[in-house]
Amino acid sequence: MDANQSRDKEKIVIQIKNWGSREVAPGTTVLEILGDVGGKLLKEALAARINGKIVELITPLQTDCSLEMVTFEDPEGAAVYRHTASHVLAQAVKRIYEKVRLGIGPSISNGFYYDFDFEGNPIKTEDLEKIEKEMAQIIKEDLPLERLEISREQALQMFKEKGEVYKVELINDLDEDAKITCYRQGDFIDLCAGPHLPSTGKLKVVKLLNLAGAYWRGDERNAMLQRIYGTAFPKQKMLTEYLDFLEEARKRDHRKLGRELDLFSFHEEGPGFPFYHPKGIIIRRELEKFWREEHRKAGYQEIETPIILNKQLWEQSGHWDHYQENMYFTKIDDQDYAIKPMNCPGAILIYKTGMYSYRDLPLRMAEMGLVHRHEKSGTLHGLMRVRSFTQDDAHIFMLPEQIDDEVAGVMEMVDRFYKVFGFNYFIELSTRPEKSMGSDEMWEKATSALQSFLEGKNIPYIVNEGDGAFYGPKIDFHLQDSLGRTWQCGTIQLDFQMPEKYGLSYIGADGQKHRPVMLHRVVYGAMERFFALLIEHYGGAFPLWLAPVQAVIIPITDRQHAYAAEVKEMLWEKEVRVETDDRSEKVGYKIREAQVQKVPYMLIVGEKEVNSRTVAVRQREQGDLGAVDLQAFADNIIEEIKQRK
C-alpha cells in the first residue's frame, strides 16, 4: 500500500446538499464542517439530516454519507429547537423550586411543554414570569448539551438518588435491550432520546404561555401534574406574529363565541355531551339540508341505524378487540350490548337484508349517525372533542373494478363541499396502523388501490405512516381555516376486511357469489367538530345562508313598529330568518348589538322608509348601503341565500 492509499483510508467523503462533496477525517462533527464553511447557514443550522435521519450538529461522522443542514423553517428543525427549550424550562424550574419532580417535556406544534409534580405546592400563572427570567439566564450562560449513553442500572440508580420517580417509571417501561440516553447541560441532567441544539445559547426568544393540569401519561387514574406550555422562536418578530395569531385565535375560540352567540352549551350533568340551543340548531339543520341535497344528486340513499347493538356484532366487526376502551356498554335482558362508536356495522346489516347482483352495485348508503365514544375527561375540548357526535357517514358497496370511479366521485363531492365554505385542503394517505386486523395481502391490495388512484390522477398527497383505520388504509382531507390552521375532517377508507368478516356477497355475471369491496367515507367528519371549525373559521360571522338570524329590523321610533312588523312578515313568509329589535333604545345601540351578534343585514326603518316602502340597509361587512326598495331587497336576499355564497 503506498502513501496515497494510506491517506485515502484516513478520509471519508461527505456529500453536502447545495455544497457538493468534501473529504474530512473520521470523527469530524457536523458543527466542525459548518465552521469550515461559515456563512449564513452556520448561524441558522439547528440540526442535520444524515442519510435522511435527523441528528445533532455535534454528531461525529464516521463513514461516507449524504448531509443536509436543517433550519427552523424545517418542521424537524423547529422541533429540535423547541425540545431544547423544554429542557431549559425544566432546568429553570429545578433551580427555583426545591421540591419538584420531572415528568416529560416534548416539543409540540408551535411550541413545547413540560409536566411537573410540585409535590402538593402548585405554582400559579404569575410564577411563570420568574421561571422565564431564569430560562433567559440559562440561555445567556450558553451551556453545552452533552449526550450521554448509560446502562439501565446506572440510569435507575441516578434517577432514584434524585428522587425522580417518574423518570424511574419510564426507564422500567423500556425494553431490556433499549439504549438509554440522557442529556446534561451544566448541573442539570434529563432522560431524553434527543436530538438537541449544541448549546442553550443557540436559543434566542422564549415565551411561557400558560399553565394546565395533566394526568401523568394521560391516564386519569394517575397523579395530576402541572403542565407549563411555552414557545420559542429564533427572532422576536416571529414571536410577536405568533402571539398576535394566538390573540386572534382566542377571539375566535368556538367555546367563547358559542356562549356569546347563544349556539350551544355543556353541563356538569352530561360532561362531553353538547346541548344545542335554538340558534345553534338552525346552523346544524342548514348543514344537514345542504348535505342531503348533495347526496341525493350523487345517487346516495339515506338510512338510519340503531344507537345500541348487541355485543356479538362488535366482536364480529373487530371493534371489540380494537376499540373496546372507547366504547360504552349496557345490558338488555341479561345480554351485553354496546352503544355504537361507529356506524358501519349497522349499514352492513342493512346490506345483508337484500340480494344483489353485480348490476345493483355500487350501492351508496348515507347516514347522519349519532355515535358515542368514551373520551377521557382531560381531552374534552368544546365541540372539538366530545363524547357524543354525529358522523355524516356513507358506506359504498361496490365491485373491485369500481374502486377508482367511486373514490373519484367521493373526492369530487368533498371538493364541492369545501369550496362552498371557502376551505383549501391537502391530502394524506394513511397506512396500516400497528393495531390492525386482516392479512398483509389484503392491506397491500387496499393501500395499492388508493395509492394508484392518487398517482393516476396526479393528485399531490403526503404519506402518513401507520395512521390508517384498524380495518383499512384511508385518504384524509386536512382543511386550512382562515388563520392557516389545519384540521382533519373528510376521509375515504377502503375496506376489504368487513365484507369478509360479515360474509357479504353479490351475484356476479358468471352466476357465482363474489365478495364486494366496501368504502367508508365522511365529508364533514363529525358534525360537532365541523361546526366548531366553522365558528372559528368565520369568527362567528356566518355567511348569510348559515346565519341563525339573517336580518334584523330596527325601527327608529315606536311610530314605525307597524311597518317593521309588516317587513318582518313579508320576509318571514319567504323563509328569511328575521327578527325585530323594537326595544326603547337608541338606534346606534341596536346597530352595535346586531354587529356583536354578527347579523348579516340590519334594516333601519324611519318615517322616510315607511312613506317610500323602503328599508335603509346596513350590511355586516360593507356598512351602510343606503335605502333599498323593500321588494327588491327581499328578492336580493332570497337569491343570495339560494346561492350559498
N, C-alpha and C positions, 0 to 999 in steps of 0.2 A: 504494500500500500504506500503510495507516495504522499508527500506532504499536503498536496492539494486535496486529495481524497480525505485525508485526516481532518482538514479544516471543514470540508463539507459535512462531515458527521457531527461537527460541533454547532451546526446551524439548523434552524427549522424555517420553513417558508410560510409566511402569513399572507393570505390573500385578503386585503383590506378593501371593503366596499368603497368605491369612489376614490381610492388612493392607489390602487394597483397592488403589487406584491412587495414584501420586504423580507429580508433574511435577518433573523435575530437569534440570539443564544437561547437554548432551552432554559426555562425558568424566568424569562423576561415577563414582567407583568403587563397587562393591558395599559395600565397607567403610565408605565415607563415608555411604551410605544407612543402614547398620546403626548408625553413630554417631549419626545424627539421631534414629533411632527409640529406640535404647537398650534397656534391659531385659535379660531373661534370655537372649534369643537372641543379643545382642551378644557374650555370654560363650561361648555354646555353638556358634555357627555356625563351621564349618570350611571350607566351600566354598559354592558357589551353583550352582543349575541355571537356566541362561538358555535359554528356549525348548527345554527338555529336555536341554541339554548341560551337563555338569559343567565349571565354570570356577572360577578362584581368586577370593578375596574382593578382591584388588587389581585385578581386571579392570575397565577403564573401559567404561561403557555409552555406545553411540553412536547407537542407534536405539530406537524403541518396542519393548518386549519384555515377556514374562512372566518373573517372577523368583521363585525358591523357595530358601530357605535350607536348607543341608544340614548335619546334625549327625552326631555319632558313631554315633547309632542307625541312620543310613542306611549300608548297606554301602559305598557310594561315598564317604561322608564318612570312614568308618574307614580306607578305602584311602588317601585323601589324607593323613590323619593319620600313618599308618604309613610311607607313602612318604617323607614329610618326615623321619621318624625314621631311615630308612635313609641319607639324606643327612647327617644329624648323625653317624651312625656312621662314615661314610666320612671326614668332616672330622676326627673324633676320631682315627681311625687314622692319617691323614696327619700330624696334629700330633705323634703319639707316635713313629711309625716313619719313619725317613728313606728307607729302601729299600722301597717298596711301590707296586704298580701296581693301579689300579682296574679291576674287572670291571663287573658290573651289580648294581643294588640295588633290586628291586621290592618292593611290598607283596604279601603273600600272605594266605591265610585265617588270621585270628587273629594276624598278625604281619608280619614283614619279614625280609629277609636282604640281605647284600652279599657279593659274591665279591671276594677279594683275592689278588694274587700277591706274596708276601713275598720273592720273589727268592732262594729257597734257604734262608731262615731262618724256617721256620714258627713261628707263635705257639702257645702252649699254653692249655688251658682256664683255668688260673689267671690268664692275662693279661687275660681278659675283664673282671675287676673294675676294673683301672686304665683300660681303654677306657670302661667305663660311667661312671667318675668324670669323665673328660674330656667325655663326652657331657653330663653334668649341668652342667658348666661352660659349654658352648656354649649350652645351653638357658637358663642364667642370664644369659648375655650378650644374649639376645633379639635375635639378628642378623636383619635383614630378608632375605627371599628375593626376589631380583630376577631376573626373567625376561629373557633376552637372546636376540634373534634375530640370527644372524650368517650370513655366507656360508660355503659349503663350504670355500673357500680359507682363510678366517680360522680356521675350526674345526680344519682339518687342521694348520695352522701352529701354533696354540696348543697342541694336544694332543701334537704331535710334540716341541715345545720342552719340554713337561712330561714327556716320556718315557712317555706313556700309550698304549702300543701297542695295547691292547685297544679303547680309545676310537677310535683311528685306524681300526682294522679295522671297527668299527661304522659309522663315517661313510662309509667307502668302499663299504659294502654298501647304503647308502641310495640311493634313486632320484636321478638327476641334478637333478631339479627339487624335491626334498624340502626342506621348510622345516626348518632346523637351529636348535634352541633349546638354550640352556644356562641353568643356574641358579647364581647367585652368592650366597653367604652369607659375609660377611666376606672373608677371603683365600682362601676355598675356592670352586672353580667345577667344575661337573659337567655332562656331556652328559645331557640329560633332556628329555622332552616334557611333564612335569608332569601334572596341576596339583599345587600345594603349598600349605601354610599360609602366611600372610603373614609369619610370623617364627618363629624357633626357640623363642622364649619361649611360643608357643602350646602346645608340648608340655608335658605335666605329669609323667607317670610312664613311665619307660622301663626295660626289663629285658632284658639279654642272656642268652640261654638256653643255647646250645651251639655247638660247632664241628663242621664236617663237611667232607669233601672233595667237590669238584665239578669235573667237567671243564668247561673253557671252552666255553660254548654247548651243553653237554650232549653233546658228541662225545668219545668215549673216545680218539680219535686226537689230540685237542688237549691242551694243558697242564692239569695238575691244579692247581686253585686251592683256597684255603681259604674256606669259606663260614661266615660268622658269622650265626647266627639270633638274632632278638630279637623283642620285642613291645612295644607301647606302649598306654597307656590314659589317659583324662582324669582318672581317680580311682584312688587307691590301693586302695580296696575292690574295684574291678573287677579289678585286677591280682592281688590276693590270691585272689579267687574263681577266676581263670583258672589260677593256679599250683596251687591245690587240685585243679582239674579235671585238670591235667597229671599230678599225682601219682596220681590215681585211674586215669587212662589208662595210666600206667606199670605200675601193679599189674595191670591187665587186658590188657596187651600180649600178643597171642596167641603171639608168639615166646617170651616168658618162660614163660607158662603151658603152652605146648606142650612145653617141656623139663620143667617141674616135674610135669606130669600125664602125661608119657611118651606124648604123642599123635603127634608127628611129628618129623622132623629133616631137616637139609640137610648135604651133604657136599661137600668140595672136588672129589671125583671126578665130581660132577654138579651144578655150580652152577646154581641156579634150578630144579632138579628135585626135588620133595618126596618124602621117604620116609615112608610111613605106618606107624606102629607098631601092634601089636595093638589097643590101646585106641582109637587114632585111627580105625582101620578099622572098628571097631564103630559109632562115631558116623556115619562115612561111609555104611555099609551101611543104617543106620536111616533116614538121609535119603533114600537111593535107594529103600528099601522104601516109604516114605510117598509119594514121587514116583510110583512105579509104580502104587500103589493109586489115586491121584487121577487119573492119566492113563487108566487102564482105565475108570474111571467116566465120564470125559469123552469116550470114544469114540476114543482115540488107539491106533494100532498101533505097537509098538516095533520099531525097526530097528537095524542096526549096519552101519557102512560102514568101508572100509579106511583106515588111517592114511596110507599112501603112494599117491599117484595121479599119473598122467602129467602132464607139463608142459603139454601141449596143453589139458587140461581147465581148468587155471588161467588159461591165456591166454583161453580162451573165456568164462570167468566174469568176467574183468576183474581178478581178484586179481593176476595177473602184472604188470599196469600200475599198479595202485593199492596193492598191499600187498607187493611183492616184497622190500623191505628188511627185512620182519619174518618172512620165510619161511626154512625150512631146505630144502636140496636134496640130492639124491643121484642116482647113475646106476645103472640096471639094464639089462644087455645093451646098453650103449653109448647108451641113451636117457635123457633128462633126466626126473627125477621130483621131486615136491615132497612134503614131509611136511605134511599138511593143517593150515592155520591156522584153518580153519572147516569146518563140517560140511555146508553147504548143497549143494555140487556132488554129493556122494555121494547125498543124498536125491533130487536131481534125476535122477540116473542110474537110481535105482530106479523113479521115476515113469515114466521113458521106456521101461521094460520092459513096461508094460501098455498096454491100450487102454481109454479111459474115455469114458463118456457123461456128459451133464450130470446124470444120475440118480446117478452114483457120487460126485459131489462134494457137500460138501467131503471131501477125503481128508487125514486128520491122521496124520502120521508123526512119532514121537518117538524121540529117540536120546540116550543118555548117551555123547557122543562125545569121545574124547581128542584134543586138538589141541595143536600146538606153535607157539610164536611166539618169534622172536628178540628178547628184551628186552635192552637194554643193561645191562651189569653194575651200573652205578651206580643203576639204577632198581629193581633187585630188592629186595623187601621181604617177607620171610617168605612166608606163603601169599597175601598180598595181591597181590603182583606176582611171578609165576613164569614159567617158560619152557614148562612143560607143565601143562595143566589140562583138566578135563572140563567140558564145557558140557551143561547139561540142555536140549538143543536140541529144537525141534519145527518142522516145516515143514508148513504147511497149504496145499493146492492147492484153489482154490475158484473159483466163478463170481463175476463182478464184483458181482452183486446180493447175494452172501452176505457181503460185507465187513463190514457192520455187525454181523451176528449172530456172526460168528467173532471179531471184535475184542471184542465184549461177552463172549463165552464165555471168552476168554483173561483178560480183566480180572476176571471173577468168580473164575476159578481162582487168579489171583495174589492176590486179596483173601483167599481161603480159606487159602492157604498162609501168608501173612504174619501173619494173625491167630493161627494156631497157635503161632508163635514170639514173639508179643507185640510186633510191629513196627507203628508208624504209618508212613505214607509219603505223599509228594506226587508229582505227575506233571509231567513236562516233555514238550513236543512239540519234537523236534529236527528242524531243517530241512536243506535241501541244503547239503553242505559245498563248499568251494572245489574240492577234488579229487573229482570225481564222474563218473559216466557216464550217458548217456541224454539224451533231448531235454527241453527246457523244458516241453513239453506233458505228457510222462509224469510229470515231477516235480510239476507243478502239479496234475495229476489225483490223484496219490497223496497229496500233502500236504493237498489239499482234502478228500479222503475221511476222513483221520484227524481233521482239524480239525472237520469237520461232525459226525463221530461224537461227539467230546468235547462239543461245544457242544449237540448234540441231546440228550445225556444229562445236561446241566447238570453236567458233571464239571469242577471247577476245574483249571487247568493253567497252566504257565509256558512261554513260547516260548523255546527255546534255539537261537538262530540259528546255522546253519552246522555243527551237530554231528550231523547225520544220518549213516547209513551211506553208503558211496560209491554204493550202488545204490538207496537209497530213504530216505524220512523215517521217523521212529520215535517211539513213545511210550516214555519211560523212567520207571521206578519208582525213586524215591530213598527208601531206608529210613532211619528215625531210630532209633538204638540207645539203650540205657539212659543214655548220657552226653549224649544230644542231638546226637550227630554224625550226619551223613547220608552214605549210601553208595548209589551207583547199582548196582542188581542186575538186576531184571527189565527186559525190553524187548520191544516189539512193533514189527516192521519190515515195512512194506508195500512190496511189490516188484512192479513191472510189467516190470523190466528182465531179470531172469534167465529168466523164461518166454520172452521174446522171443529172447534170445541162444541158448538151447538148443532153440528151436523146439518148445516144449511145446504140446500141444493136447488138446482133448476134442471129442466129437461133440455138437453142440447139438440142441435139439428140432427144428431145421429140417433135420437130417441133414448139416449142414456142419461143417467143422473150425473151432474157435474157440480163442482163447488164454486159458488160466486165469490167475488172479491168485495170487500167492504171498505167504504170511505167514511171516516168520521170527520165532520168539519163544523166550525163555528165562524161567524163573521164578526159580530160584536164581541164574542167571547163570553164573559159574564156580564149580564146587563147592568148589574150594580157597579162593576169596575168601569165599564164603558161610560156609564152615567157620570161617575166621579171624574173620569178623564175629560168628558165634555165640559163639565163645570169649570175645571181648571184651564182647559184649552181656550174656552171663551171668556174666562174670568167672570162667569155668571151671566154675561150678556149674550144670551142665546139668540141665534138667528130667528127671524120672525116666525117661521113655521113651527119652531120648538118652544118659543116663549110661552110661559103659562098665562101671562096677561099680554096680549098683543097690542092693545091700545087702551089708554085711559083718557076719559073725557073730563075736562076741568072747566066747570062754569066759573065765570068771574064773580058773579053775584047770585043771590037767590032768584033773581028775575029770569035767569037763563036755565033754571032747573028743568022746566018743562021741555025746552028744546034739547037739553042734554039727554033727557030720558028718551026722546024721540030718536036721537042719533044712536043711542045705545041699542034701542030695539031694532033699528034698521040693520046695524052691524051684527047684532046677535042672531038675527034671522038668517044672515048669510054665513053663520058659523064662525064669525070672528070672535075671539075671546076678549071681551071688552068689559071694563069697569068704569064707574063714575066716581070721582072724588068730589063730593058735594059738601065737604066739611067747611065750617066757617073759618077758614084760614086764608092767608094771603096767597095769591096766585103763584108768586115766586117760591114760597114754601112748598106748595103742592107740586110744582115742577121739579124742585130739588128732590122731593120724596120719590117721585116717579123715576128720576135718574138713578137714585140709590137702589131702587128695586129693579133697575135695568129694563124698564118697559120700552119697547122699540118705538112706539108712537104716542105722543101726547097731543090731544086735540083740545085746544083752548077755545071756548065759546063765550063771546060777549054779545052786546046788543047788535053790533055790526054783523056778526056771523049769523045771528038769529034772522035779521032782516034780509040778508043775502043768501040764506040757506047754504052757508059755507062752514068750514072749520079752519081755524088757524093751526097749522100743523108744525109740531116740533119733532124732529127725528133724533133718536138717541145719540148717534154719532155726528150727524150733519148739522144739528141745531135747527134754527128757525127756517122753515121752508115757505112761510107765508100762507095766505088764505087760499084754500082749495075748495072747489065745488064738492058738496057732500057726496053726490052720486059718483063723481069722478074719483074721489078718494076711496070710496067703497070698492069700485071696480079695480083700482090700482092695488089695494092691499090684498084683495082676493087673488089677483094674478100673482102677486109676489109670494103669497103663501103657497099657491099651487106649484110654483116653480121650485120651491125649496132652495132658495138662494142661500 
